[in-house]
Amino acid sequence: MFVTPSGGLVPYSFSLLETCSNKVAEYEAIIIGLELAIEMHIDQLEVFGDSQLIILQINGQYEVRNAKLLPLYQRTKNLMV
């Protein structure tokens, strides 16, 4: 869900085609949201999530130790540039 500065809502949904962990799904959701924001030419974005681990990893407060999450983390960080 995107919320515009004026409070408007832009809903978006997607489905993952493979079974995965909650943490992988959280990263996939962030990646898809960032890609969509880039396509929409959004240059300022605030991201909210319910996984404290993922948020703290992205903010650089926690290290990514899970080998399966590392490529997703790197993709997320690349999209944030």
N, C-alpha and C positions, 0 to 999 in steps of 0.2 A: 504494500500500500504506500503510495506517495501522497504526502500532504503538501499542498502548495502554500506559499507564504500567506496567501489570503484565506487559508483554511479549507480550500477545496480538496476533494479526495480523488485520487487516480488509482483505482483498483487494478491489480495485476495478479494473475495466478499462473502456476506452472506445475508440472508433475515430473518427478524424477523417475527415470526408466529402470533404475537398478535399486535393489535393496541396499541400504547403507545405514551407518550409525547416525544418531542424532547430530553429532558434531559435524560429520560430513555434510549432512543436510543443511545445517546452519551455514556452513561455509558456501555451499552451493547457492543458497538463497541470497547471501550477500553478494556473491559474484554476479548472479543474474540481475540483481537490483542495480549494481554498479554499471553493468553493461547496458542496461536499459536507460539509466540516467545519462550515460555517455551518448547513446543514440538520440536521446531527447535534448541534447546540448545543455544539460544541467551542469553548471560549473560550481555550485555550492550545494553540499548535501550533508545532512545529519543522519547517521545510521543508528538505529536502535535494535537491540536483540535481547533475547531472554537467556542466552548462554553467557554467563559471566566469564567463563574460560576463554571463549572465542573473542569476546570484546577485549579482554585484557591481553590476549595474544596480539590482536591487531593493533592495539595501542602501544605495544612494545613492553608491557609490564610483565608478561609471562613469556617464557621461551616455548617454542613449539617443539615438543619432543617426539610426538607421534609421527612416524614416517609417512603414514597415509594422509595426514593433515598438512604436512609441509608443502607439497605442491599447491594445495588449495590456498594456503596462507600466502605463498609467494605470488600466486595469481591475483589474490585480493590486493596485496600491497602494490603490485604493478598497475592495477586498475585505479588505485587511489592517487597515483601521481598526476 
